[in-house]
Amino acid sequence: MLNPVRAAIEGIGRLLARLQLIAAPRAQRISDLAWPRIVTGLARMSKATADVAMVGMAVGPAAIAGVGYGVPYWTMTYMLGGGIAGGTISLVSQRYGAGRYDDIDRAVTVSVVAALLVTLPLVVVFWTLPEPLIRLIGTGEDAIAYGTRYLQVASLAMPFAALNLIGSRTLIGADDSWTPMIVRAGGAVVNVGLNAVFIFVFDLGVVGAALGTVLGSMGGVVFFGWGLLAGHLPFIGALPVQIDGSRPYWDAADARHLARISTPLALRKVAQNGGQFPLLAIVGLFGPDVVAAFVVALRVRALMNTPGWGFGLASSSLVGQSLGAGREVDADGYAHDALRFTVATYAVVGVGVFIVADPISALFVSEPGVRATTTALIRAACVSVLLWGLMNGAMGPLRASGDTTWPFYGQIVGLFGFALPLAYLGAVTPLGIWGLYATLFVETAVPAAVIYYRFRTEQWKLISRQHREAAVGSA
């Protein structure tokens, strides 16, 4: 069967290899590991984008704004889980590459416990206090009411979403991106179907969108748990990793190692998402129509960012395995080739979406004024996403080695030093909407510059070498 995503990724890889920008064997291996994850990302982000589109069609711009106010809270918890899962792939890939298969169990179980300890308290907060939280950033009573209902129900999905990330990263770290694609992309398709039923058939509006997210996330955890404990899944076959459920669920040394890697990752992700709170509050000064347009632009940009899901994790896995086996030359080759591959793919995606930005806007809004603003913001997002490609490409090797502090610094500086001030200037000075265009650009440009600089110093190799020497010494 023709797989357009795989064909497109492999085609870009072959072109880069023909131009002698990357090595053909590495291009093929990167493609093999990246494209299933990209399909997963497309499915997951398409689901989130479809939520916004369906809610907009069924209820209107106020509902889009309400979902936009609720999403940052949900995403903040998701980002915390993603930070923990980033530590998981580092531990799993290096142990898998070194042949330390018995040590993978501890990395996974410690990650699961850590994810639950982080996410469950937040579920309680978001379930009991949704309206005050939405009012912190929201404007307009209708939008606040929609956001409150969405956040309360969607919060129930947070622990399941974090566990899905850990299951996915565990398998990707062991060179299996096919199974996560089947489980998570399949879950996203089911999720979209459930949302359509809940929103259009049962007329549940934003609550229907949230309820579909809860059920879809629960289903993914069931399949990942079943597969990792049994070592196989029906119709998929044997998995490269099997978790022994009878082993101790906690190990202090692994927990410290996970915390050291995951904490900067989680803080970076929280900073990246946390900026959405004051940012949306500032955008609210422009009025609800601009909020709706901005939320749509963010959803489209997130969809364009899905190549980074594949290339970033492929880079982390392949670089991590090479580092774990002590093959630094191979790690360096994969790191640079994955970076070039990533940037080239983002360029293709960004140019394509820039051209068709207006028809995309029409899928979400029908009012001419809102549509024009949405189109302009989507095009600004197309420019900013190119820098996101550089960021994701350079981030993979840092995450693989555990060098995760500098990306956090870059995110903080870009967001609070540049993006938020520009958005505020746009709201209170004649700069106007150009402040939001500039905000979308610097939000990715500054952290991309910091992360790329750190990548070029090659300190990530030294950090990995120190970890290997410490592991040998403790053994």
C-alpha positions as CSV (number, residue, x, y, z in Angstrom):
1,M,0.0,0.0,0.0
2,L,1.2,3.5,-0.8
3,N,2.1,5.4,2.3
4,P,2.4,9.1,1.3
5,V,4.1,10.1,4.5
6,R,6.8,7.4,4.2
7,A,7.2,8.2,0.5
8,A,7.6,11.9,1.1
9,I,10.2,11.4,4.0
10,E,12.2,8.8,2.0
11,G,12.1,11.0,-1.1
12,I,13.5,14.0,0.8
13,G,16.2,11.7,2.3
14,R,17.2,10.4,-1.1
15,L,17.4,13.9,-2.5
16,L,19.6,15.0,0.4
17,A,21.8,11.9,-0.1
18,R,22.1,12.6,-3.8
19,L,23.2,16.2,-3.0
20,Q,25.7,14.6,-0.6
21,L,24.3,16.5,2.3
22,I,23.7,13.3,4.3
23,A,24.9,9.7,4.1
24,A,22.4,7.4,2.2
25,P,22.5,4.5,4.8
26,R,21.9,6.8,7.7
27,A,19.2,8.6,5.7
28,Q,17.4,5.3,5.3
29,R,17.7,4.3,8.9
30,I,16.5,7.7,10.1
31,S,13.6,7.5,7.7
32,D,12.6,4.0,8.9
33,L,12.5,5.2,12.5
34,A,11.1,8.7,11.9
35,W,8.2,8.2,9.5
36,P,6.0,6.0,11.9
37,R,6.4,8.6,14.6
38,I,5.5,11.4,12.1
39,V,2.4,9.5,11.2
40,T,1.6,9.3,14.9
41,G,2.2,13.0,15.4
42,L,0.0,13.8,12.4
43,A,-2.8,11.7,13.8
44,R,-2.5,13.2,17.3
45,M,-2.2,16.8,16.1
46,S,-4.9,16.3,13.5
47,K,-7.1,15.1,16.3
48,A,-6.4,18.3,18.3
49,T,-6.9,20.4,15.2
50,A,-10.1,18.6,14.4
51,D,-11.4,19.3,17.9
52,V,-11.0,23.0,17.3
53,A,-12.5,22.8,13.8
54,M,-15.5,20.8,15.0
55,V,-16.1,22.9,18.0
56,G,-15.9,26.0,15.8
57,M,-18.4,24.6,13.3
58,A,-20.8,23.4,16.0
59,V,-20.6,26.3,18.5
60,G,-18.6,29.2,17.1
61,P,-15.5,31.4,17.7
62,A,-16.3,31.8,21.5
63,A,-16.0,28.0,21.8
64,I,-12.7,28.0,20.0
65,A,-11.4,30.7,22.3
66,G,-12.7,28.7,25.3
67,V,-10.9,25.5,24.2
68,G,-7.8,27.7,23.6
69,Y,-8.0,28.9,27.2
70,G,-8.3,25.3,28.5
71,V,-5.6,23.7,26.3
72,P,-2.6,25.3,28.0
73,Y,-3.5,23.8,31.4
74,W,-4.0,20.4,29.8
75,T,-0.8,20.7,27.8
76,M,1.2,21.8,30.8
77,T,0.6,18.4,32.4
78,Y,1.2,16.7,29.1
79,M,4.5,18.5,28.9
80,L,5.5,17.3,32.4
81,G,4.8,13.7,31.2
82,G,6.7,14.5,28.1
83,G,9.8,15.6,30.1
84,I,9.7,12.3,32.1
85,A,9.3,10.4,28.8
86,G,12.3,12.3,27.4
87,G,14.4,10.9,30.2
88,T,12.9,7.4,29.6
89,I,14.1,7.3,25.9
90,S,17.6,8.4,27.0
91,L,17.8,5.6,29.6
92,V,16.2,2.9,27.4
93,S,18.1,3.7,24.2
94,Q,21.6,3.7,25.9
95,R,20.8,0.5,27.8
96,Y,19.4,-1.1,24.7
97,G,22.5,-0.1,22.6
98,A,24.8,-1.4,25.3
99,G,22.9,-4.7,25.6
100,R,21.8,-4.1,29.2
101,Y,18.3,-5.4,28.6
102,D,17.6,-6.4,32.2
103,D,18.1,-2.8,33.3
104,I,15.4,-1.5,31.0
105,D,12.7,-2.7,33.3
106,R,13.7,-0.3,36.1
107,A,13.9,2.7,33.8
108,V,10.3,2.1,32.6
109,T,8.7,1.3,36.0
110,V,10.5,4.3,37.7
111,S,9.2,6.5,34.8
112,V,5.6,5.3,35.3
113,V,5.6,5.9,39.0
114,A,7.2,9.4,38.5
115,A,4.5,10.3,35.8
116,L,1.7,9.3,38.2
117,L,3.2,11.2,41.1
118,V,3.4,14.4,38.9
119,T,0.1,14.2,37.1
120,L,-2.5,13.0,39.6
121,P,-2.3,16.0,41.9
122,L,-2.9,18.3,38.9
123,V,-6.0,16.4,38.0
124,V,-7.4,17.1,41.4
125,V,-6.6,20.8,41.0
126,F,-8.1,21.2,37.5
127,W,-11.2,19.2,38.3
128,T,-12.0,21.2,41.4
129,L,-10.9,24.7,40.3
130,P,-11.4,25.0,36.6
131,E,-13.3,28.3,36.5
132,P,-10.8,30.4,38.6
133,L,-8.0,29.0,36.5
134,I,-9.7,29.9,33.2
135,R,-10.5,33.4,34.4
136,L,-6.8,34.0,35.1
137,I,-6.2,34.2,31.3
138,G,-9.7,34.3,29.7
139,T,-11.8,37.2,28.6
140,G,-15.5,37.0,27.6
141,E,-18.1,35.2,29.7
142,D,-19.0,32.7,27.0
143,A,-15.4,31.8,26.3
144,I,-14.7,31.4,30.0
145,A,-17.7,29.1,30.4
146,Y,-16.7,26.9,27.5
147,G,-13.1,26.8,28.7
148,T,-14.2,25.8,32.2
149,R,-16.3,22.8,31.0
150,Y,-13.5,21.7,28.6
151,L,-10.7,21.8,31.2
152,Q,-12.7,20.0,33.9
153,V,-13.4,16.9,31.8
154,A,-10.1,16.9,29.8
155,S,-8.1,16.9,33.1
156,L,-9.1,13.2,33.6
157,A,-7.0,12.3,30.5
158,M,-3.8,13.7,31.8
159,P,-2.3,10.7,33.7
160,F,-3.2,8.4,30.8
161,A,-1.6,10.8,28.3
162,A,1.6,10.8,30.3
163,L,1.7,7.0,30.5
164,N,1.1,6.8,26.7
165,L,4.2,8.9,26.2
166,I,6.3,6.6,28.4
167,G,5.1,3.5,26.6
168,S,5.8,5.1,23.2
169,R,9.3,6.4,24.2
170,T,10.2,3.0,25.6
171,L,9.6,1.2,22.3
172,I,11.2,4.0,20.2
173,G,14.3,3.8,22.4
174,A,14.5,0.1,21.5
175,D,14.3,0.8,17.8
176,D,10.5,0.2,17.4
177,S,8.5,3.2,16.2
178,W,6.0,1.0,14.3
179,T,4.1,-0.2,17.4
180,P,3.7,3.3,18.9
181,M,2.4,4.5,15.5
182,I,-0.2,1.8,15.4
183,V,-1.4,2.3,19.0
184,R,-1.3,6.1,19.2
185,A,-2.4,6.9,15.6
186,G,-5.2,4.3,15.9
187,G,-6.3,5.9,19.1
188,A,-6.3,9.3,17.5
189,V,-8.5,8.1,14.7
190,V,-10.9,6.6,17.2
191,N,-10.8,9.8,19.2
192,V,-11.8,11.9,16.3
193,G,-14.7,9.6,15.6
194,L,-15.9,9.8,19.2
195,N,-15.6,13.5,19.2
196,A,-17.7,13.8,16.1
197,V,-20.4,11.7,17.7
198,F,-20.3,13.5,21.0
199,I,-20.2,17.0,19.4
200,F,-22.6,16.6,16.5
201,V,-24.9,13.7,17.5
202,F,-25.2,14.2,21.2
203,D,-24.7,18.0,21.0
204,L,-22.1,18.0,23.9
205,G,-20.0,20.7,22.4
206,V,-16.6,21.3,24.2
207,V,-17.5,18.6,26.7
208,G,-17.7,16.1,23.8
209,A,-14.3,17.1,22.6
210,A,-12.8,16.6,26.1
211,L,-14.6,13.3,26.7
212,G,-13.2,11.9,23.4
213,T,-9.7,12.8,24.6
214,V,-10.2,10.9,27.9
215,L,-11.5,7.7,26.3
216,G,-8.8,7.8,23.5
217,S,-6.0,8.2,26.1
218,M,-7.3,5.4,28.3
219,G,-7.4,3.0,25.3
220,G,-3.7,3.8,24.5
221,V,-2.6,2.9,28.0
222,V,-4.4,-0.4,27.9
223,F,-2.6,-1.4,24.7
224,F,0.8,-0.2,25.7
225,G,0.5,-1.9,29.1
226,W,-0.7,-5.1,27.6
227,G,2.1,-5.2,25.0
228,L,5.0,-4.3,27.4
229,L,3.9,-6.8,30.1
230,A,3.3,-9.6,27.6
231,G,6.1,-8.8,25.2
232,H,3.8,-8.9,22.2
233,L,0.5,-7.5,20.8
234,P,-2.1,-9.2,18.6
235,F,-1.6,-8.4,14.9
236,I,1.7,-6.7,15.6
237,G,3.8,-9.5,17.1
238,A,6.7,-9.6,19.4
239,L,8.0,-6.3,20.9
240,P,11.7,-5.6,21.5
241,V,11.1,-4.9,25.2
242,Q,9.2,-6.9,27.8
243,I,8.6,-5.5,31.3
244,D,8.7,-7.8,34.3
245,G,5.7,-6.8,36.4
246,S,7.0,-8.7,39.4
247,R,10.2,-6.6,39.7
248,P,10.5,-3.7,42.2
249,Y,8.8,-0.6,40.9
250,W,11.3,1.8,42.3
251,D,15.0,2.2,42.2
252,A,16.7,5.2,43.9
253,A,19.7,5.3,41.5
254,D,17.5,5.1,38.4
255,A,15.1,7.7,39.9
256,R,18.0,10.1,40.4
257,H,19.3,9.5,36.9
258,L,15.8,10.0,35.5
259,A,15.3,13.2,37.5
260,R,18.6,14.7,36.4
261,I,17.7,14.1,32.7
262,S,14.0,14.8,32.9
263,T,13.8,17.8,35.1
264,P,15.4,20.3,32.7
265,L,13.3,18.7,29.8
266,A,10.1,19.0,31.8
267,L,10.9,22.6,32.9
268,R,11.7,23.5,29.4
269,K,8.4,22.1,28.2
270,V,6.5,23.7,31.0
271,A,8.2,27.1,30.3
272,Q,7.4,26.6,26.6
273,N,3.7,25.9,27.4
274,G,3.5,28.1,30.5
275,G,4.1,31.1,28.4
276,Q,0.8,30.4,26.7
277,F,-1.0,31.6,29.9
278,P,0.3,35.2,29.9
279,L,0.4,35.1,26.1
280,L,-3.3,34.3,25.8
281,A,-4.1,36.9,28.4
282,I,-2.3,39.5,26.3
283,V,-3.8,38.3,23.1
284,G,-7.2,38.6,24.9
285,L,-6.6,42.4,24.8
286,F,-7.0,42.3,21.0
287,G,-10.5,40.8,21.4
288,P,-12.1,37.4,21.1
289,D,-11.9,37.2,17.3
290,V,-8.1,37.6,17.4
291,V,-7.9,35.0,20.2
292,A,-9.8,32.6,18.0
293,A,-7.5,33.3,15.1
294,F,-4.4,33.0,17.3
295,V,-5.6,29.6,18.7
296,V,-6.2,28.3,15.2
297,A,-2.7,29.5,14.1
298,L,-1.2,27.7,17.1
299,R,-3.1,24.5,16.2
300,V,-1.8,24.6,12.6
301,R,1.7,25.3,13.8
302,A,1.5,22.3,16.1
303,L,0.4,20.2,13.2
304,M,3.3,21.5,11.1
305,N,5.7,20.5,13.9
306,T,4.9,16.8,13.7
307,P,8.1,16.0,11.6
308,G,10.0,17.0,14.7
309,W,8.2,14.2,16.6
310,G,9.8,11.7,14.3
311,F,13.2,13.2,13.6
312,G,13.8,14.3,17.1
313,L,13.0,10.9,18.6
314,A,14.8,9.1,15.8
315,S,17.9,11.2,16.5
316,S,17.6,10.6,20.2
317,S,17.3,6.8,19.7
318,L,20.0,6.3,17.1
319,V,22.5,8.7,18.8
320,G,21.7,7.2,22.2
321,Q,22.2,3.7,21.0
322,S,25.5,4.7,19.4
323,L,26.7,6.5,22.5
324,G,25.6,3.6,24.7
325,A,27.8,1.2,22.6
326,G,30.7,3.7,22.7
327,R,30.6,4.5,19.0
328,E,30.9,8.3,19.1
329,V,31.7,8.6,15.4
330,D,28.4,7.0,14.5
331,A,26.6,9.1,17.0
332,D,28.1,12.3,15.5
333,G,27.1,11.1,12.0
334,Y,23.5,10.4,13.0
335,A,23.3,13.7,14.9
336,H,24.4,15.9,12.0
337,D,22.5,14.0,9.3
338,A,19.3,14.0,11.3
339,L,19.6,17.7,11.8
340,R,19.9,18.4,8.1
341,F,17.1,16.0,7.3
342,T,14.8,17.7,9.9
343,V,15.4,21.2,8.6
344,A,14.9,20.3,5.0
345,T,11.6,18.6,5.8
346,Y,10.3,21.5,7.8
347,A,11.2,23.8,4.9
348,V,9.0,21.7,2.6
349,V,6.1,21.7,5.1
350,G,6.4,25.4,5.9
351,V,6.3,26.5,2.3
352,G,3.4,24.2,1.4
353,V,1.2,25.5,4.3
354,F,2.1,29.1,3.6
355,I,0.7,28.8,0.1
356,V,-2.6,27.3,1.2
357,A,-3.0,29.3,4.4
358,D,-6.3,30.9,3.3
359,P,-8.2,27.7,2.4
360,I,-7.0,26.3,5.8
361,S,-8.4,29.2,7.6
362,A,-11.8,28.6,5.9
363,L,-11.9,25.2,7.6
364,F,-12.1,26.9,11.0
365,V,-13.9,30.2,10.6
366,S,-16.3,31.7,8.1
367,E,-16.4,35.4,9.1
368,P,-14.3,37.4,6.6
369,G,-12.5,39.5,9.2
370,V,-11.6,36.6,11.4
371,R,-10.6,34.6,8.4
372,A,-8.2,37.3,7.1
373,T,-6.5,37.5,10.6
374,T,-6.3,33.8,10.8
375,T,-4.6,33.5,7.4
376,A,-2.0,36.1,8.3
377,L,-1.2,34.5,11.7
378,I,-0.9,31.0,10.0
379,R,1.6,32.4,7.5
380,A,3.6,33.9,10.4
381,A,3.5,30.5,12.0
382,C,4.9,29.0,8.8
383,V,8.0,31.2,9.2
384,S,8.4,30.4,12.9
385,V,8.1,26.7,12.4
386,L,11.3,26.6,10.3
387,L,13.2,27.6,13.4
388,W,11.3,24.9,15.3
389,G,12.8,22.4,12.8
390,L,16.3,23.6,13.7
391,M,15.5,23.3,17.4
392,N,14.1,19.8,17.1
393,G,17.0,18.6,15.0
394,A,19.6,19.9,17.4
395,M,17.7,18.8,20.5
396,G,17.8,15.0,19.7
397,P,21.5,14.4,20.5
398,L,21.3,16.6,23.6
399,R,18.3,14.6,24.9
400,A,20.1,11.3,24.0
401,S,23.1,12.2,26.1
402,G,21.3,13.8,29.0
403,D,22.5,17.3,28.1
404,T,19.2,18.9,28.7
405,T,19.9,22.1,30.7
406,W,20.7,24.6,27.9
407,P,17.4,24.0,26.0
408,F,15.6,25.0,29.2
409,Y,17.6,28.3,29.3
410,G,16.9,29.0,25.7
411,Q,13.2,28.5,26.1
412,I,13.0,30.8,29.1
413,V,15.0,33.6,27.4
414,G,13.0,33.4,24.2
415,L,9.6,33.4,25.9
416,F,10.0,35.8,28.7
417,G,12.7,38.0,27.2
418,F,11.3,38.4,23.7
419,A,7.9,36.8,22.9
420,L,5.8,38.1,25.7
421,P,7.1,41.7,25.6
422,L,6.5,41.9,21.8
423,A,3.0,40.6,22.2
424,Y,2.3,43.2,24.9
425,L,3.7,46.0,22.7
426,G,1.4,44.9,19.9
427,A,-1.6,45.1,22.3
428,V,-0.8,48.6,23.7
429,T,1.1,50.4,20.9
430,P,0.5,51.0,17.1
431,L,2.6,47.9,16.5
432,G,-0.7,46.0,16.6
433,I,-1.0,42.6,15.0
434,W,2.7,42.8,13.9
435,G,3.5,42.2,17.6
436,L,1.9,38.8,17.4
437,Y,3.7,38.0,14.1
438,A,7.0,38.8,15.8
439,T,6.0,36.9,18.9
440,L,5.4,33.7,16.9
441,F,8.9,34.1,15.3
442,V,11.0,34.9,18.3
443,E,9.3,32.2,20.4
444,T,11.1,29.6,18.3
445,A,14.1,31.6,16.9
446,V,15.7,32.3,20.3
447,P,15.6,28.8,21.8
448,A,16.6,27.4,18.4
449,A,19.8,29.6,18.4
450,V,20.7,28.5,22.0
451,I,20.1,24.8,21.4
452,Y,22.0,24.9,18.1
453,Y,24.9,26.6,19.8
454,R,25.0,24.0,22.5
455,F,24.8,21.2,19.9
456,R,27.8,22.7,18.0
457,T,30.0,22.7,21.2
458,E,29.7,18.9,21.2
459,Q,29.6,18.9,25.0
460,W,26.9,16.2,24.7
461,K,29.5,13.7,23.8
462,L,31.6,14.5,26.9
463,I,28.5,14.2,29.1
464,S,27.6,10.8,27.6
465,R,31.2,9.6,28.1
466,Q,31.1,10.6,31.8
467,H,27.8,8.7,32.2
468,R,29.3,5.6,30.6
469,E,32.4,5.7,32.8
470,A,30.2,6.2,35.9
471,A,28.1,3.2,34.9
472,V,31.2,1.0,34.4
473,G,32.6,2.2,37.7
474,S,29.4,1.3,39.6
475,A,29.2,-2.1,38.0
